Structure formats: structure tokens, C-alpha cells
Amino acid sequence: MKTVLSIAGTDPSGGAGIQADLKTMTMNGVYAMSAITALVAQNTTGVKKIVETTPEFLGQQIDAVFEDIPPDAVKVGMVASCGLIETIAERLHFYQAENIVVDPVMVATSGDRLITEEAVDTLKNRLLPLATVVTPNIPEAEILSGMAIRSEKDIEAAARRIGDAYGCAVLLKGGHNIHDANDFLYGKGGSQWFYGTRIDNPNTHGTGCTLSSAIAANLAKGFDLPVSVQRSKDYLSGALGAMLDLGRGRGPMQHNFNLTGEYARETM
């Protein structure tokens, strides 16, 4: 069985972060492991408090995984500070980790800032050059590229700017556009649009975590990057289309609970 390590923060409501990563990886047929960057008191409505682990302890968690069950892929999610990013980059380089998916979580869906300004530069200079693919949404891509994104041409230009600057493939997610769910992949092998219909579902907490974790799972299973992206996009669309509602009126989100039966088996 293929194995994947998620390095990210927690979400006690289960819709995002480590909890969503582990569920997504399991549903995509790989053995999921985790290293915690921060304990986050959050739910679908906002972030209340973040308590970071120390860089030393994060390094020990990563060592514990690689020394016993070396992962076939690694997904990196929320990392809020320079020291933690430096530790992740150093350990992944030390172990020569492969199939690294970096989801540059900077702002929560609720609008809460999840990374310091100083850490953005460290992320760009230390972690992105190690990535197989980085998966920013439009606001995150604007920060990474230093340009405004208002059109498909802007999406293509920003993805190229990020990819060329840091030597990684870029999947720029268009989910923040109002009328579509089109994503653009740019890498050394060329570029490709992945078109999707926007699903009218208010329960979107954790979609970025879910997509990047599914990509890591598919890379671990040996699919190339374009195929991994397409399979992961199909998985996420199926989850959103299931319209699961767990809330009392608000509808907190957890896509992966609903991916059971025939659809879940097909994703494996």
C-alpha cells in the first residue's frame, strides 16, 4: 500500500487541515500519516486561536515517519512561521522526499490570516523549490506572483511567473472565480486547463486541503501530475455534488464523509 505524509495544522471541526487530509488520503486508497505544525481552534465560521508546535518537535515528528514508514508522497499545508518552514524544508531535503505537494495556506476561507508576512518569503525561497507542485488559489497566487489576477490570461501569467521563479509545477485554482471552477496547471512538461462546472454548494470549508491531499495520494500511486490533478478534481467535484449538510442551518462541511460506496471505490 502506498503511503502519504501530511504536514499541516489541525481543524477540530474535521472539515479542513490534518483531519480532512487523512480522510481524503484514506478515501483515495493510500495509507495516511501526519506531522502537526499547529493546533488550531477553528471551525467553518472562523479561526479562534493558533498554538504552534516548536520547530524541534515538528522535526522529530517528520523523523519518526521517515525512519519507520518512508512516504511515497508528502503534502504540506498550513505552516505559519519561518522556523517551521525551515525545519520542513531541511528534513524533506535530508530524506530526499519525492512527490511533494505544497498547498500554500495563507488565508482561511473565513478570511483569517494563517501565516506571518516574514514566513511568506521563507515559504517561497525554501519550500517551493522542493515542491513537485504548488496549489495556490487566486488570492494566494497574487501574493506569490506579486501581480493582480482578474482574467484567464492573468491566471496563466501568474502560474508561469511562480513556476519559473521557483522551479516547480503550479496548479492555480480558479475556485475563487464566481462563474467557474477552472484550474490551470503549468509545469516543465507544458500547460493545461482543467475545466469544471461550479457547484452551488455553500459548504466549501476545506476544499483546498482536500484537493491537494488527493493529488498527493494519486502521485503516490504512480499517476503522473496531469492525471493526478484530473482524478483529484473529479473526486472533489463528486464530494461537493453530494451536497452533504452536517450543520444546524449553517451547514458545516466535510466532503469526505459522503464518499462511500461505488464512487469511493472508483477513486481508489
C-alpha positions as protocol buffer text, in pm:
chain_id: "A"
residue {
  index: 1
  type: MET
  ca { x: 0 y: 0 z: 0 }
}
residue {
  index: 2
  type: LYS
  ca { x: 133 y: 345 z: -91 }
}
residue {
  index: 3
  type: THR
  ca { x: 191 y: 594 z: 189 }
}
residue {
  index: 4
  type: VAL
  ca { x: 147 y: 973 z: 217 }
}
residue {
  index: 5
  type: LEU
  ca { x: 255 y: 1215 z: 489 }
}
residue {
  index: 6
  type: SER
  ca { x: 54 y: 1531 z: 560 }
}
residue {
  index: 7
  type: ILE
  ca { x: 239 y: 1815 z: 735 }
}
residue {
  index: 8
  type: ALA
  ca { x: -22 y: 2068 z: 841 }
}
residue {
  index: 9
  type: GLY
  ca { x: -233 y: 2220 z: 1117 }
}
residue {
  index: 10
  type: THR
  ca { x: -545 y: 2077 z: 1276 }
}
residue {
  index: 11
  type: ASP
  ca { x: -917 y: 2151 z: 1242 }
}
residue {
  index: 12
  type: PRO
  ca { x: -1126 y: 2017 z: 1530 }
}
residue {
  index: 13
  type: SER
  ca { x: -1443 y: 2054 z: 1320 }
}
residue {
  index: 14
  type: GLY
  ca { x: -1298 y: 1796 z: 1080 }
}
residue {
  index: 15
  type: GLY
  ca { x: -1353 y: 1986 z: 757 }
}
residue {
  index: 16
  type: ALA
  ca { x: -1001 y: 2109 z: 682 }
}
residue {
  index: 17
  type: GLY
  ca { x: -640 y: 2068 z: 791 }
}
residue {
  index: 18
  type: ILE
  ca { x: -493 y: 1738 z: 904 }
}
residue {
  index: 19
  type: GLN
  ca { x: -833 y: 1584 z: 968 }
}
residue {
  index: 20
  type: ALA
  ca { x: -951 y: 1646 z: 611 }
}
residue {
  index: 21
  type: ASP
  ca { x: -614 y: 1536 z: 472 }
}
residue {
  index: 22
  type: LEU
  ca { x: -622 y: 1199 z: 648 }
}
residue {
  index: 23
  type: LYS
  ca { x: -981 y: 1131 z: 540 }
}
residue {
  index: 24
  type: THR
  ca { x: -910 y: 1228 z: 180 }
}
residue {
  index: 25
  type: MET
  ca { x: -594 y: 1018 z: 157 }
}
residue {
  index: 26
  type: THR
  ca { x: -769 y: 717 z: 306 }
}
residue {
  index: 27
  type: MET
  ca { x: -1062 y: 750 z: 64 }
}
residue {
  index: 28
  type: ASN
  ca { x: -812 y: 769 z: -223 }
}
residue {
  index: 29
  type: GLY
  ca { x: -658 y: 435 z: -128 }
}
residue {
  index: 30
  type: VAL
  ca { x: -330 y: 525 z: 44 }
}
residue {
  index: 31
  type: TYR
  ca { x: -201 y: 492 z: 400 }
}
residue {
  index: 32
  type: ALA
  ca { x: -215 y: 839 z: 559 }
}
residue {
  index: 33
  type: MET
  ca { x: 28 y: 976 z: 819 }
}
residue {
  index: 34
  type: SER
  ca { x: 66 y: 1319 z: 977 }
}
residue {
  index: 35
  type: ALA
  ca { x: 303 y: 1568 z: 1137 }
}
residue {
  index: 36
  type: ILE
  ca { x: 132 y: 1855 z: 1319 }
}
residue {
  index: 37
  type: THR
  ca { x: 253 y: 2211 z: 1260 }
}
residue {
  index: 38
  type: ALA
  ca { x: -6 y: 2378 z: 1482 }
}
residue {
  index: 39
  type: LEU
  ca { x: -312 y: 2316 z: 1696 }
}
residue {
  index: 40
  type: VAL
  ca { x: -584 y: 2537 z: 1551 }
}
residue {
  index: 41
  type: ALA
  ca { x: -910 y: 2617 z: 1728 }
}
residue {
  index: 42
  type: GLN
  ca { x: -1129 y: 2666 z: 1422 }
}
residue {
  index: 43
  type: ASN
  ca { x: -1450 y: 2560 z: 1255 }
}
residue {
  index: 44
  type: THR
  ca { x: -1633 y: 2653 z: 935 }
}
residue {
  index: 45
  type: THR
  ca { x: -1703 y: 3005 z: 1064 }
}
residue {
  index: 46
  type: GLY
  ca { x: -1355 y: 3116 z: 1166 }
}
residue {
  index: 47
  type: VAL
  ca { x: -1026 y: 3070 z: 1350 }
}
residue {
  index: 48
  type: LYS
  ca { x: -1023 y: 3136 z: 1725 }
}
residue {
  index: 49
  type: LYS
  ca { x: -662 y: 3058 z: 1820 }
}
residue {
  index: 50
  type: ILE
  ca { x: -344 y: 2901 z: 1681 }
}
residue {
  index: 51
  type: VAL
  ca { x: -86 y: 2728 z: 1901 }
}
residue {
  index: 52
  type: GLU
  ca { x: 223 y: 2628 z: 1702 }
}
residue {
  index: 53
  type: THR
  ca { x: 440 y: 2326 z: 1769 }
}
residue {
  index: 54
  type: THR
  ca { x: 810 y: 2403 z: 1807 }
}
residue {
  index: 55
  type: PRO
  ca { x: 1040 y: 2353 z: 1508 }
}
residue {
  index: 56
  type: GLU
  ca { x: 1232 y: 2091 z: 1705 }
}
residue {
  index: 57
  type: PHE
  ca { x: 921 y: 1886 z: 1781 }
}
residue {
  index: 58
  type: LEU
  ca { x: 795 y: 1917 z: 1423 }
}
residue {
  index: 59
  type: GLY
  ca { x: 1130 y: 1784 z: 1304 }
}
residue {
  index: 60
  type: GLN
  ca { x: 1102 y: 1491 z: 1544 }
}
residue {
  index: 61
  type: GLN
  ca { x: 756 y: 1406 z: 1407 }
}
residue {
  index: 62
  type: ILE
  ca { x: 885 y: 1409 z: 1050 }
}
residue {
  index: 63
  type: ASP
  ca { x: 1184 y: 1196 z: 1151 }
}
residue {
  index: 64
  type: ALA
  ca { x: 955 y: 946 z: 1323 }
}
residue {
  index: 65
  type: VAL
  ca { x: 764 y: 894 z: 998 }
}
residue {
  index: 66
  type: PHE
  ca { x: 1058 y: 878 z: 757 }
}
residue {
  index: 67
  type: GLU
  ca { x: 1264 y: 648 z: 979 }
}
residue {
  index: 68
  type: ASP
  ca { x: 984 y: 392 z: 1003 }
}
residue {
  index: 69
  type: ILE
  ca { x: 743 y: 428 z: 709 }
}
residue {
  index: 70
  type: PRO
  ca { x: 902 y: 642 z: 433 }
}
residue {
  index: 71
  type: PRO
  ca { x: 619 y: 817 z: 248 }
}
residue {
  index: 72
  type: ASP
  ca { x: 567 y: 789 z: -127 }
}
residue {
  index: 73
  type: ALA
  ca { x: 436 y: 1146 z: -129 }
}
residue {
  index: 74
  type: VAL
  ca { x: 420 y: 1444 z: 105 }
}
residue {
  index: 75
  type: LYS
  ca { x: 152 y: 1712 z: 132 }
}
residue {
  index: 76
  type: VAL
  ca { x: 243 y: 2036 z: 313 }
}
residue {
  index: 77
  type: GLY
  ca { x: -44 y: 2253 z: 429 }
}
residue {
  index: 78
  type: MET
  ca { x: -68 y: 2527 z: 690 }
}
residue {
  index: 79
  type: VAL
  ca { x: 272 y: 2642 z: 818 }
}
residue {
  index: 80
  type: ALA
  ca { x: 257 y: 2976 z: 996 }
}
residue {
  index: 81
  type: SER
  ca { x: 616 y: 3075 z: 1076 }
}
residue {
  index: 82
  type: CYS
  ca { x: 970 y: 3082 z: 940 }
}
residue {
  index: 83
  type: GLY
  ca { x: 1117 y: 2829 z: 1185 }
}
residue {
  index: 84
  type: LEU
  ca { x: 862 y: 2563 z: 1097 }
}
residue {
  index: 85
  type: ILE
  ca { x: 909 y: 2615 z: 724 }
}
residue {
  index: 86
  type: GLU
  ca { x: 1287 y: 2594 z: 761 }
}
residue {
  index: 87
  type: THR
  ca { x: 1251 y: 2267 z: 953 }
}
residue {
  index: 88
  type: ILE
  ca { x: 1019 y: 2114 z: 692 }
}
residue {
  index: 89
  type: ALA
  ca { x: 1245 y: 2214 z: 406 }
}
residue {
  index: 90
  type: GLU
  ca { x: 1558 y: 2085 z: 579 }
}
residue {
  index: 91
  type: ARG
  ca { x: 1404 y: 1749 z: 672 }
}
residue {
  index: 92
  type: LEU
  ca { x: 1245 y: 1691 z: 330 }
}
residue {
  index: 93
  type: HIS
  ca { x: 1577 y: 1771 z: 163 }
}
residue {
  index: 94
  type: PHE
  ca { x: 1762 y: 1542 z: 407 }
}
residue {
  index: 95
  type: TYR
  ca { x: 1533 y: 1248 z: 329 }
}
residue {
  index: 96
  type: GLN
  ca { x: 1520 y: 1327 z: -45 }
}
residue {
  index: 97
  type: ALA
  ca { x: 1141 y: 1323 z: -29 }
}
residue {
  index: 98
  type: GLU
  ca { x: 952 y: 1280 z: -356 }
}
residue {
  index: 99
  type: ASN
  ca { x: 610 y: 1389 z: -484 }
}
residue {
  index: 100
  type: ILE
  ca { x: 587 y: 1696 z: -261 }
}
residue {
  index: 101
  type: VAL
  ca { x: 259 y: 1887 z: -289 }
}
residue {
  index: 102
  type: VAL
  ca { x: 265 y: 2231 z: -124 }
}
residue {
  index: 103
  type: ASP
  ca { x: -72 y: 2392 z: -53 }
}
residue {
  index: 104
  type: PRO
  ca { x: 35 y: 2747 z: 46 }
}
residue {
  index: 105
  type: VAL
  ca { x: -239 y: 2809 z: 302 }
}
residue {
  index: 106
  type: MET
  ca { x: -222 y: 3180 z: 379 }
}
residue {
  index: 107
  type: VAL
  ca { x: -580 y: 3286 z: 446 }
}
residue {
  index: 108
  type: ALA
  ca { x: -866 y: 3068 z: 573 }
}
residue {
  index: 109
  type: THR
  ca { x: -1195 y: 3053 z: 384 }
}
residue {
  index: 110
  type: SER
  ca { x: -1336 y: 3267 z: 667 }
}
residue {
  index: 111
  type: GLY
  ca { x: -1078 y: 3538 z: 589 }
}
residue {
  index: 112
  type: ASP
  ca { x: -849 y: 3477 z: 887 }
}
residue {
  index: 113
  type: ARG
  ca { x: -476 y: 3520 z: 817 }
}
residue {
  index: 114
  type: LEU
  ca { x: -285 y: 3195 z: 880 }
}
residue {
  index: 115
  type: ILE
  ca { x: 78 y: 3288 z: 804 }
}
residue {
  index: 116
  type: THR
  ca { x: 309 y: 3573 z: 902 }
}
residue {
  index: 117
  type: GLU
  ca { x: 444 y: 3814 z: 641 }
}
residue {
  index: 118
  type: GLU
  ca { x: 801 y: 3702 z: 711 }
}
residue {
  index: 119
  type: ALA
  ca { x: 707 y: 3338 z: 662 }
}
residue {
  index: 120
  type: VAL
  ca { x: 581 y: 3404 z: 308 }
}
residue {
  index: 121
  type: ASP
  ca { x: 936 y: 3484 z: 191 }
}
residue {
  index: 122
  type: THR
  ca { x: 1071 y: 3173 z: 364 }
}
residue {
  index: 123
  type: LEU
  ca { x: 800 y: 2963 z: 203 }
}
residue {
  index: 124
  type: LYS
  ca { x: 890 y: 3097 z: -141 }
}
residue {
  index: 125
  type: ASN
  ca { x: 1265 y: 3062 z: -105 }
}
residue {
  index: 126
  type: ARG
  ca { x: 1298 y: 2739 z: 95 }
}
residue {
  index: 127
  type: LEU
  ca { x: 991 y: 2523 z: 36 }
}
residue {
  index: 128
  type: LEU
  ca { x: 861 y: 2597 z: -313 }
}
residue {
  index: 129
  type: PRO
  ca { x: 1189 y: 2493 z: -484 }
}
residue {
  index: 130
  type: LEU
  ca { x: 1142 y: 2147 z: -329 }
}
residue {
  index: 131
  type: ALA
  ca { x: 782 y: 2112 z: -446 }
}
residue {
  index: 132
  type: THR
  ca { x: 664 y: 1886 z: -723 }
}
residue {
  index: 133
  type: VAL
  ca { x: 358 y: 2109 z: -747 }
}
residue {
  index: 134
  type: VAL
  ca { x: 225 y: 2407 z: -554 }
}
residue {
  index: 135
  type: THR
  ca { x: -155 y: 2457 z: -542 }
}
residue {
  index: 136
  type: PRO
  ca { x: -244 y: 2823 z: -469 }
}
residue {
  index: 137
  type: ASN
  ca { x: -588 y: 2972 z: -505 }
}
residue {
  index: 138
  type: ILE
  ca { x: -616 y: 3314 z: -669 }
}
residue {
  index: 139
  type: PRO
  ca { x: -554 y: 3527 z: -356 }
}
residue {
  index: 140
  type: GLU
  ca { x: -253 y: 3311 z: -265 }
}
residue {
  index: 141
  type: ALA
  ca { x: -121 y: 3322 z: -621 }
}
residue {
  index: 142
  type: GLU
  ca { x: -143 y: 3701 z: -615 }
}
residue {
  index: 143
  type: ILE
  ca { x: 84 y: 3703 z: -311 }
}
residue {
  index: 144
  type: LEU
  ca { x: 329 y: 3451 z: -459 }
}
residue {
  index: 145
  type: SER
  ca { x: 342 y: 3614 z: -802 }
}
residue {
  index: 146
  type: GLY
  ca { x: 318 y: 3979 z: -698 }
}
residue {
  index: 147
  type: MET
  ca { x: 51 y: 4052 z: -958 }
}
residue {
  index: 148
  type: ALA
  ca { x: -324 y: 4104 z: -968 }
}
residue {
  index: 149
  type: ILE
  ca { x: -530 y: 3823 z: -1120 }
}
residue {
  index: 150
  type: ARG
  ca { x: -851 y: 3925 z: -1294 }
}
residue {
  index: 151
  type: SER
  ca { x: -873 y: 3702 z: -1604 }
}
residue {
  index: 152
  type: GLU
  ca { x: -770 y: 3368 z: -1753 }
}
residue {
  index: 153
  type: LYS
  ca { x: -469 y: 3537 z: -1911 }
}
residue {
  index: 154
  type: ASP
  ca { x: -369 y: 3666 z: -1567 }
}
residue {
  index: 155
  type: ILE
  ca { x: -404 y: 3314 z: -1425 }
}
residue {
  index: 156
  type: GLU
  ca { x: -173 y: 3176 z: -1693 }
}
residue {
  index: 157
  type: ALA
  ca { x: 79 y: 3457 z: -1644 }
}
residue {
  index: 158
  type: ALA
  ca { x: 83 y: 3422 z: -1265 }
}
residue {
  index: 159
  type: ALA
  ca { x: 128 y: 3045 z: -1280 }
}
residue {
  index: 160
  type: ARG
  ca { x: 421 y: 3084 z: -1519 }
}
residue {
  index: 161
  type: ARG
  ca { x: 577 y: 3354 z: -1303 }
}
residue {
  index: 162
  type: ILE
  ca { x: 558 y: 3135 z: -991 }
}
residue {
  index: 163
  type: GLY
  ca { x: 671 y: 2817 z: -1166 }
}
residue {
  index: 164
  type: ASP
  ca { x: 964 y: 2980 z: -1343 }
}
residue {
  index: 165
  type: ALA
  ca { x: 1077 y: 3163 z: -1028 }
}
residue {
  index: 166
  type: TYR
  ca { x: 1083 y: 2857 z: -802 }
}
residue {
  index: 167
  type: GLY
  ca { x: 1127 y: 2564 z: -1039 }
}
residue {
  index: 168
  type: CYS
  ca { x: 804 y: 2384 z: -950 }
}
residue {
  index: 169
  type: ALA
  ca { x: 481 y: 2299 z: -1129 }
}
residue {
  index: 170
  type: VAL
  ca { x: 187 y: 2523 z: -1037 }
}
residue {
  index: 171
  type: LEU
  ca { x: -182 y: 2433 z: -1020 }
}
residue {
  index: 172
  type: LEU
  ca { x: -356 y: 2769 z: -993 }
}
residue {
  index: 173
  type: LYS
  ca { x: -707 y: 2705 z: -869 }
}
residue {
  index: 174
  type: GLY
  ca { x: -986 y: 2914 z: -1014 }
}
residue {
  index: 175
  type: GLY
  ca { x: -1245 y: 2833 z: -749 }
}
residue {
  index: 176
  type: HIS
  ca { x: -1246 y: 3194 z: -628 }
}
residue {
  index: 177
  type: ASN
  ca { x: -1395 y: 3300 z: -963 }
}
residue {
  index: 178
  type: ILE
  ca { x: -1769 y: 3342 z: -946 }
}
residue {
  index: 179
  type: HIS
  ca { x: -1878 y: 3157 z: -1259 }
}
residue {
  index: 180
  type: ASP
  ca { x: -1645 y: 2862 z: -1300 }
}
residue {
  index: 181
  type: ALA
  ca { x: -1422 y: 2608 z: -1128 }
}
residue {
  index: 182
  type: ASN
  ca { x: -1144 y: 2602 z: -1387 }
}
residue {
  index: 183
  type: ASP
  ca { x: -786 y: 2529 z: -1277 }
}
residue {
  index: 184
  type: PHE
  ca { x: -465 y: 2591 z: -1472 }
}
residue {
  index: 185
  type: LEU
  ca { x: -160 y: 2363 z: -1449 }
}
residue {
  index: 186
  type: TYR
  ca { x: 181 y: 2493 z: -1554 }
}
residue {
  index: 187
  type: GLY
  ca { x: 500 y: 2289 z: -1542 }
}
residue {
  index: 188
  type: LYS
  ca { x: 810 y: 2184 z: -1729 }
}
residue {
  index: 189
  type: GLY
  ca { x: 603 y: 1949 z: -1942 }
}
residue {
  index: 190
  type: GLY
  ca { x: 375 y: 2229 z: -2064 }
}
residue {
  index: 191
  type: SER
  ca { x: 46 y: 2375 z: -1951 }
}
residue {
  index: 192
  type: GLN
  ca { x: -313 y: 2259 z: -1936 }
}
residue {
  index: 193
  type: TRP
  ca { x: -654 y: 2388 z: -1830 }
}
residue {
  index: 194
  type: PHE
  ca { x: -882 y: 2164 z: -1624 }
}
residue {
  index: 195
  type: TYR
  ca { x: -1237 y: 2278 z: -1675 }
}
residue {
  index: 196
  type: GLY
  ca { x: -1512 y: 2225 z: -1422 }
}
residue {
  index: 197
  type: THR
  ca { x: -1865 y: 2340 z: -1353 }
}
residue {
  index: 198
  type: ARG
  ca { x: -1908 y: 2548 z: -1042 }
}
residue {
  index: 199
  type: ILE
  ca { x: -2126 y: 2359 z: -793 }
}
residue {
  index: 200
  type: ASP
  ca { x: -2371 y: 2573 z: -598 }
}
residue {
  index: 201
  type: ASN
  ca { x: -2281 y: 2439 z: -254 }
}
residue {
  index: 202
  type: PRO
  ca { x: -2221 y: 2677 z: 41 }
}
residue {
  index: 203
  type: ASN
  ca { x: -2027 y: 2410 z: 232 }
}
residue {
  index: 204
  type: THR
  ca { x: -1679 y: 2467 z: 92 }
}
residue {
  index: 205
  type: HIS
  ca { x: -1467 y: 2468 z: 408 }
}
residue {
  index: 206
  type: GLY
  ca { x: -1158 y: 2258 z: 340 }
}
residue {
  index: 207
  type: THR
  ca { x: -1179 y: 2222 z: -38 }
}
residue {
  index: 208
  type: GLY
  ca { x: -815 y: 2327 z: -83 }
}
residue {
  index: 209
  type: CYS
  ca { x: -692 y: 2075 z: 172 }
}
residue {
  index: 210
  type: THR
  ca { x: -900 y: 1804 z: 10 }
}
residue {
  index: 211
  type: LEU
  ca { x: -777 y: 1872 z: -343 }
}
residue {
  index: 212
  type: SER
  ca { x: -407 y: 1890 z: -255 }
}
residue {
  index: 213
  type: SER
  ca { x: -427 y: 1575 z: -42 }
}
residue {
  index: 214
  type: ALA
  ca { x: -597 y: 1386 z: -324 }
}
residue {
  index: 215
  type: ILE
  ca { x: -324 y: 1499 z: -565 }
}
residue {
  index: 216
  type: ALA
  ca { x: -56 y: 1372 z: -324 }
}
residue {
  index: 217
  type: ALA
  ca { x: -239 y: 1039 z: -292 }
}
residue {
  index: 218
  type: ASN
  ca { x: -258 y: 995 z: -668 }
}
residue {
  index: 219
  type: LEU
  ca { x: 106 y: 1090 z: -719 }
}
residue {
  index: 220
  type: ALA
  ca { x: 198 y: 831 z: -454 }
}
residue {
  index: 221
  type: LYS
  ca { x: 6 y: 569 z: -652 }
}
residue {
  index: 222
  type: GLY
  ca { x: 217 y: 640 z: -959 }
}
residue {
  index: 223
  type: PHE
  ca { x: -9 y: 860 z: -1170 }
}
residue {
  index: 224
  type: ASP
  ca { x: 161 y: 1149 z: -1346 }
}
residue {
  index: 225
  type: LEU
  ca { x: 78 y: 1505 z: -1245 }
}
residue {
  index: 226
  type: PRO
  ca { x: -193 y: 1588 z: -1503 }
}
residue {
  index: 227
  type: VAL
  ca { x: -375 y: 1260 z: -1436 }
}
residue {
  index: 228
  type: SER
  ca { x: -340 y: 1311 z: -1060 }
}
residue {
  index: 229
  type: VAL
  ca { x: -492 y: 1656 z: -1092 }
}
residue {
  index: 230
  type: GLN
  ca { x: -784 y: 1532 z: -1301 }
}
residue {
  index: 231
  type: ARG
  ca { x: -859 y: 1241 z: -1068 }
}
residue {
  index: 232
  type: SER
  ca { x: -843 y: 1471 z: -767 }
}
residue {
  index: 233
  type: LYS
  ca { x: -1064 y: 1732 z: -930 }
}
residue {
  index: 234
  type: ASP
  ca { x: -1320 y: 1462 z: -1012 }
}
residue {
  index: 235
  type: TYR
  ca { x: -1306 y: 1341 z: -650 }
}
residue {
  index: 236
  type: LEU
  ca { x: -1367 y: 1690 z: -513 }
}
residue {
  index: 237
  type: SER
  ca { x: -1648 y: 1761 z: -759 }
}
residue {
  index: 238
  type: GLY
  ca { x: -1818 y: 1437 z: -658 }
}
residue {
  index: 239
  type: ALA
  ca { x: -1789 y: 1532 z: -293 }
}
residue {
  index: 240
  type: LEU
  ca { x: -1931 y: 1881 z: -343 }
}
residue {
  index: 241
  type: GLY
  ca { x: -2204 y: 1746 z: -568 }
}
residue {
  index: 242
  type: ALA
  ca { x: -2319 y: 1508 z: -294 }
}
residue {
  index: 243
  type: MET
  ca { x: -2442 y: 1819 z: -103 }
}
residue {
  index: 244
  type: LEU
  ca { x: -2388 y: 1672 z: 244 }
}
residue {
  index: 245
  type: ASP
  ca { x: -2506 y: 1912 z: 515 }
}
residue {
  index: 246
  type: LEU
  ca { x: -2398 y: 1848 z: 874 }
}
residue {
  index: 247
  type: GLY
  ca { x: -2497 y: 2179 z: 1030 }
}
residue {
  index: 248
  type: ARG
  ca { x: -2793 y: 2327 z: 1208 }
}
residue {
  index: 249
  type: GLY
  ca { x: -2883 y: 2579 z: 944 }
}
residue {
  index: 250
  type: ARG
  ca { x: -2527 y: 2687 z: 853 }
}
residue {
  index: 251
  type: GLY
  ca { x: -2411 y: 2355 z: 710 }
}
residue {
  index: 252
  type: PRO
  ca { x: -2052 y: 2291 z: 824 }
}
residue {
  index: 253
  type: MET
  ca { x: -1863 y: 2100 z: 560 }
}
residue {
  index: 254
  type: GLN
  ca { x: -1692 y: 1767 z: 544 }
}
residue {
  index: 255
  type: HIS
  ca { x: -1687 y: 1635 z: 192 }
}
residue {
  index: 256
  type: ASN
  ca { x: -1519 y: 1305 z: 260 }
}
residue {
  index: 257
  type: PHE
  ca { x: -1786 y: 1154 z: 485 }
}
residue {
  index: 258
  type: ASN
  ca { x: -2012 y: 1119 z: 184 }
}
residue {
  index: 259
  type: LEU
  ca { x: -1765 y: 949 z: -48 }
}
residue {
  index: 260
  type: THR
  ca { x: -1867 y: 593 z: 25 }
}
residue {
  index: 261
  type: GLY
  ca { x: -1996 y: 306 z: -183 }
}
residue {
  index: 262
  type: GLU
  ca { x: -1936 y: 281 z: -555 }
}
residue {
  index: 263
  type: TYR
  ca { x: -1797 y: 632 z: -607 }
}
residue {
  index: 264
  type: ALA
  ca { x: -1535 y: 593 z: -334 }
}
residue {
  index: 265
  type: ARG
  ca { x: -1424 y: 255 z: -470 }
}
residue {
  index: 266
  type: GLU
  ca { x: -1376 y: 410 z: -815 }
}
residue {
  index: 267
  type: THR
  ca { x: -1136 y: 670 z: -673 }
}
residue {
  index: 268
  type: MET
  ca { x: -903 y: 402 z: -539 }
}
